[in-house]
Amino acid sequence: MMETKKERRYIIFALLVLAVYLSPLFILQENAHIRVHDNLDSNIAWYKVLARSGEIFGGVEGAVPQIINGLLSRNAFGTEYSVIVWLHSLLPTMTAYALSQALTRVTAFLGMYLLLKNHFLPDGRWLSLNIAAALAFALTPFWPSGMLSTLGMPLALWAFLNIRSGEGSLKDYAVLTFLPFYASIVLGFFFFLSAMGVFWLVDCLRKKDWNLRFLFAIVYMTFVFAVVEYRLVY
């Protein structure tokens, strides 16, 4: 119980640090300092263009009327199944940006903490190190439109390792299901899933065990990405 209380205090402290770090985005809004290159000058504008084009659900042959006299293919923009597209469609730009940052960094913290706690440094004496490492990871300066393409990998690895060890549950498959809606297979998860495939193959050769649950999990997440990113594979 004492360890649980200590763990809770550490987690609350880490989340407070994240809240302070993110607070300028919520308080200052349009006066906040944010990345310009490959962000304010492009991606953020693209989300708004797509939202106002009426082509969020446009067909694969659709076009965005505001650009190149309506000759730009709808497929040049992101999938309509991406959460970040809907944040910028439904909310003011800076509110959407701030919420996206918060969602990404909190998920990064929790994912890294669970990974370290359950699979690498499970002993209670490593609690402070686990929290510190997870917090440092969550504060990584990352490309905002990348979402959880890299910062979501620890959470995905946590779920895969649970399934690999035979301890997988619905929460692990929920992670593998929902991450593709806030990540990009192009920006990171193609390489991650490829590494998981190599990991599974090495396991097969070393242990002489097919571990079909692990293989299914890899194929399943790849399939979800293919559905979400169908504009890339259509």
Secondary structure, 3 states (H helix, E strand, C coil): CHHHHHHHHHHHHHHHHHHHHHHHHHHHHHHCCCCHHHHHCCHHHHHHHHHHHCCCCCCCCCEECCCHHHCEEHHHCCCCCCHHHHHHHHCCHHHHHHHHHHHHHHHHHHHHHHHHHHHHCCCHHHHHHHHHHHHHHHCCCCCHHHCCCCCCHHHHHHHHHHHHCCCCCHHHHHHHHHHHHHCCHHHHHHHHHHHHHHHHHHHHHHHCCCCHHHHHHHHHHHHHHHHHCHHHHC
